Amino acid sequence: VCVYAANSLSELQVIGNSFDLSWNGVYLAPSSAGNNVVISGNNFKNQTQYGVYAYQVNQGKVVGNNFSNAGSTTIYYVYSTDIVINDNQIDGAGNTSTGIYVQGTASAGFYSRQF
C-alpha cells in the first residue's frame, strides 16, 4: 500500500504522486467517516488489488488521475456519500477487472469518464 489511512481523516489531499507495483495505490478505511478527501493528478500503475479504495469517505473526489493496470478494481467506493469521480483515464481494466465499483454509496457523480 502506498497511502494507507485507518484512523479518522478529514481534508486529506493526495495530489501529484506516482504509485507503481503495489498492492493498493490509496487505501482509505477510517475508523469513523472521513470528509473532504481529494485524490487528484496522480498516476497509478500495476496495482494488484485497488487503485483507490475508499470506505466511509464522504465528499470525496477522485479527479484527473491516470490508471493503468490498476488492480482488480480501479476505483472502489463503499458506504460513502457525495462523491465525485471526474475526468480520470482508466486503461487496462481487463476481463477480470472492474473500472469503477460503487456500493452502498449515495449521491455519486460521474463525469468525463474515459475507459
C-alpha positions as CSV (number, residue, x, y, z in Angstrom):
1,V,0.0,0.0,0.0
2,C,1.4,3.4,-0.9
3,V,-1.1,5.6,1.1
4,Y,-3.0,3.9,3.9
5,A,-5.3,5.7,6.4
6,A,-7.1,3.8,9.1
7,N,-7.8,6.5,11.7
8,S,-10.2,9.4,11.4
9,L,-9.4,11.5,8.5
10,S,-10.6,14.8,7.0
11,E,-9.2,17.2,4.5
12,L,-6.7,14.6,3.2
13,Q,-5.2,15.5,-0.2
14,V,-3.3,13.0,-2.3
15,I,-2.1,15.1,-5.3
16,G,0.6,14.7,-7.9
17,N,2.1,11.3,-7.0
18,S,3.1,8.2,-8.8
19,F,2.1,4.7,-7.5
20,D,3.7,1.7,-9.2
21,L,3.8,-2.0,-8.3
22,S,1.9,-2.0,-5.0
23,W,-1.0,-4.0,-3.6
24,N,-3.1,-0.8,-3.4
25,G,-2.4,2.7,-4.5
26,V,-4.5,4.6,-2.0
27,Y,-6.4,2.7,0.7
28,L,-8.8,4.7,3.0
29,A,-10.7,2.9,5.7
30,P,-11.0,5.3,8.6
31,S,-12.4,4.2,12.0
32,S,-15.0,6.9,11.6
33,A,-16.2,8.6,8.4
34,G,-13.7,10.9,6.7
35,N,-14.7,14.1,4.9
36,N,-13.4,16.2,2.0
37,V,-10.8,13.8,0.7
38,V,-9.2,14.7,-2.7
39,I,-7.2,12.3,-4.9
40,S,-6.1,14.2,-7.9
41,G,-3.4,14.4,-10.6
42,N,-1.9,11.0,-9.7
43,N,-0.5,8.2,-11.8
44,F,-1.5,4.6,-10.7
45,K,0.2,1.7,-12.4
46,N,0.2,-2.1,-11.8
47,Q,-1.6,-2.3,-8.5
48,T,-2.6,-5.8,-7.5
49,Q,-5.9,-5.1,-5.7
50,Y,-7.2,-1.5,-5.9
51,G,-6.0,1.7,-7.5
52,V,-8.2,3.7,-5.0
53,Y,-10.2,2.0,-2.2
54,A,-12.4,4.3,-0.1
55,Y,-14.6,3.1,2.8
56,Q,-16.8,5.7,4.6
57,V,-15.3,8.7,2.8
58,N,-17.8,11.5,2.4
59,Q,-17.4,14.4,0.0
60,G,-14.6,12.6,-1.7
61,K,-13.2,13.5,-5.1
62,V,-11.2,11.3,-7.5
63,V,-10.4,13.7,-10.2
64,G,-7.9,13.9,-13.1
65,N,-5.9,10.7,-12.4
66,N,-4.4,8.2,-14.8
67,F,-4.8,4.5,-14.0
68,S,-3.0,1.8,-15.9
69,N,-3.5,-1.9,-15.0
70,A,-4.6,-0.7,-11.6
71,G,-5.7,-4.0,-9.9
72,S,-8.9,-6.0,-9.8
73,T,-10.9,-2.8,-9.2
74,T,-9.5,0.6,-10.3
75,I,-11.8,2.8,-8.1
76,Y,-13.8,1.3,-5.3
77,Y,-16.1,3.4,-3.1
78,V,-18.2,1.7,-0.4
79,Y,-20.6,3.3,2.1
80,S,-19.7,6.9,1.2
81,T,-21.8,10.0,0.3
82,D,-21.4,12.9,-2.0
83,I,-18.6,11.6,-4.1
84,V,-17.3,12.8,-7.4
85,I,-15.4,10.7,-9.9
86,N,-14.4,13.0,-12.7
87,D,-12.0,13.1,-15.7
88,N,-10.0,10.0,-14.9
89,Q,-8.2,7.9,-17.6
90,I,-8.7,4.2,-16.9
91,D,-6.6,1.9,-19.1
92,G,-6.0,-1.8,-18.9
93,A,-9.0,-3.0,-16.8
94,G,-9.1,-6.5,-18.4
95,N,-11.7,-9.3,-18.3
96,T,-11.2,-9.9,-14.6
97,S,-11.1,-6.2,-13.6
98,T,-13.7,-3.6,-12.7
99,G,-13.2,0.0,-13.7
100,I,-15.3,1.8,-11.1
101,Y,-17.3,0.0,-8.4
102,V,-19.7,1.8,-6.0
103,Q,-21.5,0.0,-3.3
104,G,-23.9,1.4,-0.6
105,T,-23.0,5.0,-1.7
106,A,-25.4,7.9,-2.1
107,S,-25.0,11.0,-4.3
108,A,-22.3,9.8,-6.7
109,G,-21.4,11.9,-9.7
110,F,-19.5,10.5,-12.7
111,Y,-18.3,12.9,-15.3
112,S,-15.9,12.8,-18.3
113,R,-15.1,9.1,-18.0
114,Q,-12.7,7.6,-20.4
115,F,-12.1,3.8,-20.4
